[in-house]
Amino acid sequence: MNKNRIIGLMGSSGSGKSTVAKYLQDKGALIIDADEVSHRICESGQPGLAAVKERFDPYFFNDDGSLNRRRLGRVVFADKKELRKLEDVLHPLIIKQVREELDNAQADLIILDCALLVRTGLIHMVDESWLVKADTDTKINRICGRDGIPLDQALNRLRNQASDDFLMQHADKIIVNDGTLEMLLEQVEDFLHE
């Protein structure tokens, strides 16, 4: 592994991106997870929560004032206009936090786990970009099983994410995750040591 190698890891929901990130973390990589950043900035007292409260109906919040992600997700993934509204509110805050974490990172290998690597422009902060992709049926089965949501919600989520064809145009390496875990990790190892 090279000194301060930054890999941007992208892929749509259900692709297996998190599995790849976890494997690399177990090998000693520092993981900066944009979804995790999003969750942190939307906790009580954080700027993301305040920003979302300004733009969205109280229906999307629990009695204790916390964000009801499941309720919000059902709406934003079914309505592109609502999704863009949420992204307009949160993306600048997420990008700022991710940039700070990258600037302060002290590791030989840093993985920026970010499904929206291209759309947010964070792709310009990495040395190389890896796409984890899988066929649509596989992704849908993984999403429904992992998140406990019905088929229509899983389909809405995928429809509102960048397609694999689009992401492949921006990927330096493509990891195909339609097979076994061993096949997936073998590709990761090959790319890691190229």
Buried (B, 14 or more C-beta within 10 A) or exposed (E): EEEEBBBBBBBBBBBBBBBBBBBBBEEEBBBBBBBEBBBEBBEEEBBBBBBBBEEBEEEBBEEEEEBEEEBBBBBBBBEEEBBEBBBEBBBBBBBEBBEEBBEEBEBEBBBBBBBBBBBBEBBEBBEBBBBBBBBBEBBBBBBBEEBEBEEEBBBBBBEBBBEBEEBEEBBBBBBBBBEEEEEBBEBBEEBBEE
